[in-house]
Amino acid sequence: MSYFITTPIYYVNDVPHIGHAYTTIACDILSRFSKLKGDETFFLTGTDEHGQKVEKAALSNKKVTQDFVDEMSQNFRDLIPYLGCEIDDFIRTTEERHKISAQFLWNKLKNNDEIYLSNYEGWYSIRDEAFYLESELTETDKGFVAPSGAPVDWVKEESYFFKLSKWEDKLIEFYEKNPETILPRSRYNEVLSFIKGGLKDLSISRTTFKWGVKVPNSKHHVMYVWIDALCNYITALNYPNTSNETFKKFWPGIHVVGKDILRFHAVYWPAFLMAAGLEPPKQIFAHGWWTNEGQKISKSLGNIINPYDIIETYGLDQIRFFLFREVPFGNDGDFSKDAIALRVNADLSNNYGNLIQRISSFIIKNSDSKVSKPSNYKEIDTKLLESFDETLVHYLKNMNSFQIDKALKNIFDYLSEVNVYVDSQAPWSLKNTDNQRMKDVLYLVTLLTIKISILLYPVIPSSIDKALSIYNLSIDNLTLTNFVNFSPDSINLNIPKPLFPRIDL
Ligand code: MSP
């Protein structure tokens, strides 16, 4: 199986914040999970560098636009390893490969009679880089604003249009046949009712500024930033060369996006693709938005969360874990200091870290740093092993359907069972009464701890590397397929270092 997963490409008008980090980590988790299953995986991210918003930002920073985007794009690239993410490509829309690809797509649409020249007159929001109908706007004392709260301007200019209206029925037909394409389900319903409400042709070029991919054979037009931006996903697969191995293997791909940009991905993008004779995306998953201590995150409120700061304060895996354990993926979430501390302490420090710490220290002290496979298991042991197999089934089902929070809950519910088992078997008492049984219990708990660690790997990879090193193991030799039967004759342990110190409330 092959698996192509993408983040949206980020606007370079400003520095990265928690929202960007969230989408990137989500894709990293899914990409690592896919790799763990043994699937051939391609994880793409990058930066969206054209359009009026970016041009304006360069101007207000008194920078040459190209210099400005070079500098700002680098901030996004630097953030990736800091987030513990491993990508396969980073794309920038100002790269030559992308301009060639976007212009080719344009020509293809033009040749397929999907584009015509006319005039646009209506509302445009630079902040959202989106056209709006007056009926979508709200009137405030500062004038009309977009549903996002962004200001809008009345624009009137010559423009090329894409025949979006023509694709209404085809899109409905496609989605009704493939309802799993848009997830979660509530978002699917939202998109479908938007399409059924009627699609208007879409303005896809601008003439009032210059910072964009040039429309082929036109002096004054640059492409509307969204047609340019969406095309990044196929540029990275070597479009226009659709017969190369990478394209054939990885398209159609899976897009993870914020709910605010679902319409672009689930309506415009599939229509462009179909009109160009290409397959629509395999899946589009829309996630929710984070607030900060109950408040909308915005520059004007001064409550932007800097990913560097929170990782510095709480630790990388603590943050990765919190973001995906605390809030169902797809829902909105609230970022609060207390919630992080409670979550990390309860799950990572107490339930998981403490189990590893006390069992492995005990083995080092009382079992010569080593455990060996028991000759037979008691009924209570077999039950615990069977319960792991059930946990694994749920975990796989949930991870495969983007329900990362549920998959984590499966693991932590199981960890609680293992902790109850340890308390009931009390190896510290067995030490004096039945040394062999003590060793058998320690082996089983160690084996299950290793298996649980592998399931946690996509979410907290660097901590799992550390955890596995206690057992002289490395994730590189363990996959979700070969670890099912994993039960080595003996396991040698190294002295553990605490993985998750408790966070003070
Ligand atoms: N450039 C476009 C995407 C083009 S993709 C072909 C864009 N960029 S963005 O930088 O503004 O936003 C990128 C992502 O960040 C979006 O998915 C958006 O939902 C996400 N977030 C921005 N703020 C967020 C939160 N407060 N919480 C969660 N995600 C948020 O849109």
Boltz pocket constraint, residues with backbone or C-beta under 6 A from the ligand:
constraints:
  - pocket:
      binder: B
      contacts: [[A, 7], [A, 8], [A, 9], [A, 10], [A, 11], [A, 18], [A, 19], [A, 20], [A, 22], [A, 23], [A, 48], [A, 226], [A, 229], [A, 230], [A, 231], [A, 232], [A, 256], [A, 257], [A, 258], [A, 259], [A, 260], [A, 261], [A, 287], [A, 288], [A, 289], [A, 290], [A, 291], [A, 297]]
      max_distance: 6.0
